[in-house]
Amino acid sequence: MSNVIKFERPPEPKAPKPKRTLSPALRKGLIWAGVVLAFGAAWGYFTLFGG
């Protein structure tokens, strides 16, 4: 064991991965699908259970 301190450069941080983004058309399609699904679920609920 030695009393000499080694000064080493710290490792460089890894570059963050770019976030995956959806294309605007796909995003709009998913929003419309969610809206239609919500209305379908509400219609099914009130049809089956009479609300």
Residue pairs with C-beta under 8 A, 6 or more apart in sequence:
22 30
45 51
